[in-house]
Amino acid sequence: MDYINKPSVPNVLLQRNLRISKNYVRGTFYTFPTSFMFKCDENDETKTGVQSIPGGEIEIPHCQIDSIERLNLTPSGTPLYIRCKTFLVLKLIFNKEPDADSVERTLTRLSKPVSLQELTVLNYHPNALHCSASQRSGWSVFDVNIEYERFGIPNSEWNYCDLNSEYKLCRTYPSWLFVPQEATANIIVGSAKFRSQGRLPALSYVYTPSGAAICRCSQPCVGITNNRSEYDEKMISAIRLANKRGRSDKIYIVDTRPRVNAMVNKAGGKGYEDVKYYTDVVYRYFSIQNIHVMRESITKLRNTVESAISTAAYWQGIEESGWLGHLKIVLETAQFVADTIAVQKYSVVIHCSDGWDRTAQCSSLSQILLDPYYRTLNGFQVLIEKEWLAFGHKFLDRCSLLCGNAEEVSPIFLQFLDCVHQLQTYFPSHFEFNQYYLIELYDMLTSGKFGTFLGNCEKDRKYHRLSERTFSVWGYMWENINKFLNPYYEAHYDSSTLTDTKAMLNPVFDSRDIIVWDKMYCRYDITSEVKTALDIDIATCIKQKNMN
């Protein structure tokens, strides 16, 4: 590749543990078209650190580079500080400054491709990871008809809608939609015109024991002039009335934003539903912060993990990051939705601003709480395909897979995975997969090796023919499934459990129950000076419980 001026640079020092100043390994730095590698010298005599690099080499895909920083010149040479999206930090010291200059320029360019054509995914074959999955493997994990047939749909309450088959109704929604039978074409189109980004209320899930439904959408375009849409009001009413087996006397609208954020958006031409016009609606705010606050929070957490030199400093940094508090609010919102659906038997409409971040989190987590199917390996994949990929979470922007607006980057999907891990910890025998499945999924997302998460919506992925030109992450995950299985899983799902409310999870989270996910954020910390959480393995917990 033309951008690579120095394919290899010998006599480079690598420091992985920044708390130990002399923890160096000497080796050769290699730059490839899709990744870079550091390989230890066989006769290295730098005394420490060799054992911290399994196999004597470390290879990182360019897409996983988060930032590159040039540090002040030292007697040993010119340092480059590389932070990866996987929370790995590398400090490289080059003997010659021109070598450092060349590597910095090359990695900066290769880590920020300007188009999909430059991404690793188009030059990748999973055999590199000892995977025999075919190119087609994994692309058929999600079948929309099979998924909605689980809920008995289409039926007398809900019907398939083809108005978005060419993405003219909403370009960021899937080509398929399910809407209430009473929603006419005029109501559907009118509602879409009144919603931000055209993201009208659409069906995500029906809880079959009660018939109550979860629908998702974006905020309405009310504005300071208090605009109304009779079509949108009729759409919400139709969703309420579609709950014929549950309770249709009212419907809940869950606005995941802080109330003040919704009011600010109203000043910008959007806003929130006025219950004076939306009949029989109960409106609830849930104060989940926006993408900018979450980005700042994970940055603070990361800085703490990287630099805290004492237990006190570590826990102070964790508290100041606010990350655990954000997780708790997201989980509480999902729990409210699940309780409203299963216990109170009311349908719920969830939205945030544009309906592709906080909405995806809360809709997904509430379904995990409600339905044991989504706690299986296959069901979890289907859930991600439906709620995140089909309904248009902006993976390309949020995960910074292309060079773009830094203000669009945010750890929304990572936060969702963290919430799932919190549930795994709380209910250790209720998930078929372990935490390493979630970690591997995140790593594969950020690696840029698979086409599954490329694009910001279904339309983008179809336009670039990614299912034809790239490999699916699900094929790779299934090839390696043995290391992701939870040996203590107790199956709670079969065709009959959907009529059993005991299959629902009912966590009661205290602040002390939300812990730092050390296997994710601290997995490269090779010191034992700072403990990130009570690192008690799930297996140990269960063994102790069985002994009592």
LINJOSUL-V551627 format. One record per residue. RES is the residue in one letter. PSI is psi in radians with two decimals (999 if undefined). D_FIRST is the distance of its C-alpha to the first C-alpha in Angstrom with 1 decimal. Layout:
RES,PSI,D_FIRST + RES,PSI,D_FIRST
//
This chain:
M,2.46,0.0 + D,-0.45,3.8 + Y,-0.27,5.5 + I,1.80,5.8 + N,-0.52,8.8 + K,1.60,10.8 + P,-0.53,9.8 + S,2.52,13.5 + V,2.02,16.5 + P,2.97,20.0 + N,0.81,23.3 + V,2.46,22.3 + L,2.36,25.1 + L,2.25,24.8 + Q,2.10,27.7 + R,-0.58,28.1 + N,1.82,31.7 + L,-0.18,32.1 + R,-0.26,35.9 + I,1.86,36.1 + S,-0.47,35.1 + K,0.38,34.8 + N,1.27,33.0 + Y,2.67,30.0 + V,2.39,28.0 + R,2.44,26.3 + G,-2.83,23.1 + T,2.39,19.5 + F,2.20,16.6 + Y,2.47,13.3 + T,2.13,10.1 + F,2.94,8.3 + P,-0.53,6.0 + T,-0.13,9.6 + S,2.99,11.8 + F,2.76,13.1 + M,2.50,15.9 + F,2.20,18.9 + K,2.16,20.9 + C,2.51,24.4 + D,2.41,25.8 + E,-0.59,28.4 + N,0.53,31.0 + D,2.40,30.4 + E,0.47,33.6 + T,0.09,33.0 + K,-0.86,35.7 + T,2.72,34.7 + G,-0.34,32.1 + V,-0.68,30.8 + Q,-0.26,32.7 + S,-0.09,30.9 + I,1.71,27.6 + P,2.29,28.4 + G,-0.02,27.1 + G,0.15,26.0 + E,2.72,22.5 + I,2.28,21.1 + E,2.31,17.9 + I,2.21,17.2 + P,2.50,15.1 + H,-0.59,13.4 + C,-0.39,15.8 + Q,-0.04,18.7 + I,2.17,18.2 + D,-0.77,21.1 + S,2.70,21.2 + I,2.21,20.2 + E,2.29,23.0 + R,2.17,23.5 + L,2.98,26.9 + N,2.55,29.4 + L,2.42,29.1 + T,2.90,31.0 + P,-0.45,32.6 + S,-0.31,30.0 + G,-2.76,27.0 + T,2.03,24.8 + P,2.48,24.5 + L,2.34,22.0 + Y,1.94,23.5 + I,2.10,21.3 + R,2.32,23.2 + C,2.71,22.2 + K,-0.30,23.6 + T,0.16,25.2 + F,0.28,27.3 + L,2.40,25.6 + V,2.28,25.6 + L,2.35,23.9 + K,2.00,24.7 + L,2.35,22.6 + I,2.08,24.1 + F,2.39,22.2 + N,-0.72,24.4 + K,2.29,22.8 + E,-0.69,22.3 + P,-0.59,19.3 + D,-0.74,17.5 + A,-0.72,18.5 + D,-0.81,17.5 + S,-0.80,13.9 + V,-0.72,13.6 + E,-0.82,15.5 + R,-0.77,13.5 + T,-0.85,10.2 + L,-0.62,12.1 + T,-0.75,14.1 + R,-0.78,11.5 + L,-0.43,9.8 + S,-0.15,13.5 + K,1.18,14.6 + P,2.59,12.9 + V,-0.16,15.0 + S,2.85,15.4 + L,-0.49,15.9 + Q,-0.42,13.3 + E,-0.09,10.6 + L,2.67,12.7 + T,-0.59,12.5 + V,-0.55,15.6 + L,-0.09,14.3 + N,0.34,12.2 + Y,2.46,15.0 + H,2.27,18.1 + P,-0.16,21.0 + N,-0.40,21.7 + A,-0.40,19.4 + L,0.42,22.3 + H,0.73,24.9 + C,2.25,25.8 + S,0.20,27.3 + A,2.44,27.5 + S,2.94,27.1 + Q,-0.57,24.9 + R,-0.28,28.2 + S,2.20,29.5 + G,-0.34,30.3 + W,-0.26,30.0 + S,0.33,33.8 + V,-0.71,34.9 + F,2.11,36.4 + D,1.96,39.0 + V,-0.62,40.7 + N,-0.75,43.9 + I,-0.73,44.3 + E,-0.83,43.7 + Y,-0.37,46.3 + E,-0.45,48.7 + R,-0.52,48.9 + F,0.05,50.7 + G,0.50,52.8 + I,2.43,51.1 + P,2.65,51.8 + N,-2.85,55.5 + S,-0.24,58.3 + E,-0.59,56.6 + W,2.55,52.9 + N,2.73,51.2 + Y,2.44,47.9 + C,2.23,46.7 + D,0.25,44.5 + L,-0.28,44.5 + N,0.36,40.8 + S,-0.47,39.7 + E,0.29,37.5 + Y,0.50,36.8 + K,-0.44,39.1 + L,-0.80,41.3 + C,2.03,38.6 + R,-0.34,34.9 + T,0.05,34.0 + Y,2.88,36.6 + P,2.87,36.4 + S,-0.38,37.7 + W,2.56,40.7 + L,2.61,43.3 + F,2.27,46.6 + V,2.91,49.3 + P,2.55,53.1 + Q,-0.58,55.3 + E,-0.12,57.2 + A,1.89,54.2 + T,2.98,54.5 + A,-0.70,51.8 + N,-0.71,53.1 + I,-0.76,53.0 + I,-0.84,49.4 + V,-0.74,48.1 + G,-0.68,50.3 + S,-0.75,49.1 + A,-0.69,45.4 + K,-0.43,46.2 + F,-0.15,47.8 + R,2.51,45.0 + S,2.33,42.0 + Q,0.25,38.9 + G,0.25,41.3 + R,1.43,41.2 + L,2.85,44.7 + P,2.17,46.5 + A,2.68,45.4 + L,2.30,46.4 + S,-0.71,44.4 + Y,2.53,46.9 + V,2.20,50.6 + Y,1.81,52.5 + T,-0.55,54.7 + P,-0.57,57.6 + S,-0.37,58.3 + G,-0.08,56.6 + A,2.60,55.1 + A,2.68,51.7 + I,2.11,48.6 + C,2.74,47.1 + R,2.68,44.3 + C,-2.99,43.5 + S,3.13,42.6 + Q,2.66,45.1 + P,2.70,47.6 + C,1.26,47.5 + V,-0.90,50.9 + G,3.06,50.5 + I,-0.25,53.2 + T,0.09,55.3 + N,0.92,55.6 + N,2.63,54.3 + R,2.76,55.4 + S,1.97,54.3 + E,-0.51,57.0 + Y,-0.75,54.4 + D,-0.68,52.4 + E,-0.68,55.7 + K,-0.57,56.7 + M,-0.81,53.4 + I,-0.69,54.0 + S,-0.68,57.6 + A,-0.65,56.5 + I,-0.73,54.3 + R,-0.81,57.3 + L,-0.32,59.7 + A,-0.25,57.3 + N,1.16,58.2 + K,-0.49,61.4 + R,-0.27,61.7 + G,-2.31,60.9 + R,2.04,62.2 + S,0.22,61.7 + D,-0.31,63.9 + K,2.96,60.9 + I,2.56,57.2 + Y,2.35,55.0 + I,2.04,52.1 + V,1.88,49.9 + D,1.93,48.1 + T,-0.12,45.6 + R,2.77,45.4 + P,2.56,47.7 + R,-0.69,50.5 + V,-0.61,49.7 + N,-0.71,46.2 + A,-0.67,47.7 + M,-0.66,50.1 + V,-0.73,47.5 + N,-0.56,45.6 + K,-0.67,48.9 + A,-0.41,49.1 + G,0.21,45.7 + G,0.03,47.0 + K,-2.28,46.4 + G,-2.28,48.3 + Y,2.82,50.3 + E,2.38,53.0 + D,2.02,56.6 + V,-0.15,58.8 + K,-0.51,61.6 + Y,-0.43,60.1 + Y,1.82,58.3 + T,2.49,61.3 + D,0.70,61.8 + V,2.36,58.5 + V,2.15,58.1 + Y,2.29,55.3 + R,2.31,53.6 + Y,2.63,51.0 + F,0.23,49.0 + S,0.64,47.2 + I,2.22,43.7 + Q,2.90,41.7 + N,-3.12,38.8 + I,-0.53,35.0 + H,-0.72,35.1 + V,-0.72,37.8 + M,-0.65,36.0 + R,-0.75,32.7 + E,-0.65,34.9 + S,-0.80,36.7 + I,-0.52,33.8 + T,-0.74,32.4 + K,-0.71,35.8 + L,-0.76,36.0 + R,-0.79,32.7 + N,-0.66,33.7 + T,-0.82,36.9 + V,-0.65,35.4 + E,-0.60,33.1 + S,-0.24,35.8 + A,2.27,39.3 + I,0.02,41.2 + S,2.82,44.3 + T,-0.72,45.5 + A,-0.78,47.4 + A,-0.64,44.3 + Y,-0.93,42.3 + W,-0.53,44.8 + Q,-0.74,45.4 + G,-0.69,41.7 + I,-0.77,41.6 + E,-0.75,44.7 + E,-0.43,43.4 + S,-0.54,40.1 + G,0.05,42.3 + W,-0.79,39.9 + L,-0.63,42.6 + G,-0.68,44.9 + H,-0.73,42.4 + L,-0.75,42.0 + K,-0.74,45.8 + I,-0.72,46.2 + V,-0.79,43.7 + L,-0.67,45.5 + E,-0.63,48.9 + T,-0.80,47.9 + A,-0.67,46.8 + Q,-0.66,50.0 + F,-0.77,52.1 + V,-0.83,50.6 + A,-0.73,51.2 + D,-0.71,54.8 + T,-0.68,55.5 + I,-0.89,54.4 + A,-0.70,56.0 + V,-0.90,59.0 + Q,-0.36,60.1 + K,0.50,58.8 + Y,2.56,57.6 + S,2.72,54.4 + V,2.37,51.8 + V,2.17,49.4 + I,2.37,46.5 + H,2.84,44.4 + C,-2.08,42.8 + S,-1.21,41.4 + D,-0.09,38.9 + G,0.39,39.4 + W,0.08,36.0 + D,-1.48,35.9 + R,-0.60,39.3 + T,-0.76,40.7 + A,-0.73,38.2 + Q,-0.92,39.0 + C,-0.66,42.7 + S,-0.79,42.9 + S,-0.84,40.9 + L,-0.64,42.8 + S,-0.63,46.1 + Q,-0.61,45.4 + I,-0.69,44.5 + L,-0.65,47.8 + L,-0.68,49.7 + D,1.98,48.3 + P,-0.33,47.8 + Y,-0.67,45.6 + Y,-0.05,42.7 + R,0.01,43.1 + T,2.89,42.2 + L,-0.87,38.7 + N,-0.76,38.7 + G,-0.65,40.5 + F,-0.68,38.2 + Q,-0.74,35.2 + V,-0.73,37.4 + L,-0.78,38.2 + I,-0.73,34.6 + E,-0.72,33.9 + K,-1.02,37.0 + E,-0.49,37.3 + W,-0.81,33.7 + L,-0.94,31.6 + A,-0.72,34.2 + F,0.22,35.9 + G,0.76,32.8 + H,2.43,31.8 + K,1.24,28.8 + F,-0.71,26.3 + L,-0.73,23.3 + D,-0.83,25.0 + R,-0.56,27.0 + C,0.11,24.3 + S,0.85,21.7 + L,-0.32,19.1 + L,2.79,17.9 + C,2.08,18.2 + G,-2.73,21.9 + N,2.06,25.4 + A,-0.42,26.0 + E,-0.24,29.6 + E,-0.17,28.7 + V,2.35,27.4 + S,2.55,30.1 + P,0.82,30.8 + I,-0.81,33.0 + F,-0.67,31.9 + L,-0.72,31.8 + Q,-0.68,35.3 + F,-0.81,36.4 + L,-0.66,35.2 + D,-0.73,37.0 + C,-0.69,40.1 + V,-0.70,39.9 + H,-0.67,39.7 + Q,-0.69,42.8 + L,-0.66,44.6 + Q,-0.70,43.6 + T,-0.68,45.1 + Y,-0.63,48.2 + F,1.32,48.6 + P,-0.29,47.2 + S,0.16,48.5 + H,-0.04,47.7 + F,2.33,43.9 + E,-0.40,42.7 + F,2.72,39.3 + N,-3.11,38.9 + Q,-0.42,37.0 + Y,-0.42,34.1 + Y,-0.78,33.4 + L,-0.72,33.1 + I,-0.78,30.8 + E,-0.68,28.5 + L,-0.76,28.5 + Y,-0.75,27.5 + D,-0.71,24.7 + M,-0.60,23.3 + L,-0.85,23.7 + T,-0.24,21.6 + S,-0.41,18.9 + G,0.29,17.6 + K,-0.26,17.7 + F,2.63,20.6 + G,-0.13,21.6 + T,-0.78,25.1 + F,0.14,24.8 + L,2.66,22.4 + G,2.84,24.1 + N,-0.09,27.2 + C,3.01,29.7 + E,-0.70,30.5 + K,-0.74,30.1 + D,-0.79,26.5 + R,-0.63,25.7 + K,-0.69,27.7 + Y,-0.72,26.1 + H,0.05,22.6 + R,0.79,24.2 + L,-0.54,22.8 + S,-0.33,25.6 + E,-0.52,24.4 + R,-0.23,20.7 + T,3.02,20.4 + F,2.62,22.5 + S,2.46,25.3 + V,-0.48,25.8 + W,-0.59,29.4 + G,-0.76,28.8 + Y,-0.75,27.0 + M,-0.70,29.8 + W,-0.56,32.5 + E,-0.46,31.0 + N,0.46,31.5 + I,-0.49,34.7 + N,-0.60,37.0 + K,-0.06,35.6 + F,-0.04,36.0 + L,2.45,39.6 + N,1.93,42.4 + P,-0.24,45.1 + Y,0.27,47.8 + Y,2.29,47.1 + E,1.95,50.4 + A,2.21,49.8 + H,0.21,51.3 + Y,2.22,50.1 + D,-3.04,51.7 + S,-0.30,53.2 + S,-0.40,56.2 + T,-0.30,54.8 + L,-0.18,53.9 + T,0.18,57.6 + D,1.93,57.9 + T,-0.23,57.4 + K,-0.30,57.2 + A,-0.26,53.7 + M,2.46,52.7 + L,2.36,51.4 + N,1.28,53.4 + P,2.59,51.9 + V,1.67,53.8 + F,2.13,51.4 + D,2.75,52.7 + S,-0.53,50.4 + R,-0.29,50.6 + D,-0.34,49.2 + I,2.03,45.8 + I,2.82,43.8 + V,2.30,40.5 + W,1.46,38.0 + D,-0.57,37.3 + K,-0.33,35.3 + M,-1.00,32.7 + Y,-0.43,32.8 + C,0.33,34.0 + R,-0.33,32.4 + Y,0.11,30.5 + D,1.87,33.6 + I,0.25,34.8 + T,2.86,38.0 + S,0.25,41.3 + E,-0.56,42.6 + V,2.15,41.9 + K,2.24,42.7 + T,-0.35,41.2 + A,3.05,43.7 + L,1.70,46.3 + D,1.18,43.9 + I,2.09,46.3 + D,2.54,44.8 + I,-0.69,46.0 + A,-0.71,47.4 + T,-0.74,49.5 + C,-0.79,50.8 + I,-0.70,52.0 + K,-0.74,53.5 + Q,-0.66,55.4 + K,-0.71,56.6 + N,-0.45,57.8 + M,-0.41,59.7 + N,999,61.7
//
